[in-house]
């Protein structure tokens, strides 16, 4: 709603809009606003340990926990569950990951690193990733990588090493030409 305060137009946000801006990333906000029925994975960061302090509350809420570590959990949500989920006072922030099926493209150790980085608040720091593509890839795949906030370090056939923020991982998952994503250590930048 637009109101005029001292001659200037100002947007007044509803409590739900304020909650979405305070706790949800832009993609999760968009999902809440547009609705839909399809479930998706989201990462949630709580103030306390998920297993010790949130298990009972998550069980009562009928949210499915796909993975958890420390203060962070990957949950299965539907658009209608976003705002009630965000109202939990122990929730600090939440971010969209993508349709649950796309999580199969993540190496399990990378999923744990995703949880750790979001829990520590370091999801915007660069990480090296090894992408396995359907084939050698080209300009289209490189544009998708760059659009996700990453840059290509090396290419070895269908295996690419990229660097960028962990928060860009959901956009990489949207590229259907990438079939698997794993962490690339600084000492091992070529596939095994």
Helices and strands as residue ranges (DSSP letters): E 2-5, E 8-11, H 15-23, H 26-34, E 40-46, I 50-54, H 55-61, E 64-69, E 72-77, G 79-81, H 82-86, E 91-98, G 100-105, H 108-120, E 126-133, H 139-147, E 150-156, E 159-165, G 166-168, H 169-173, E 178-183
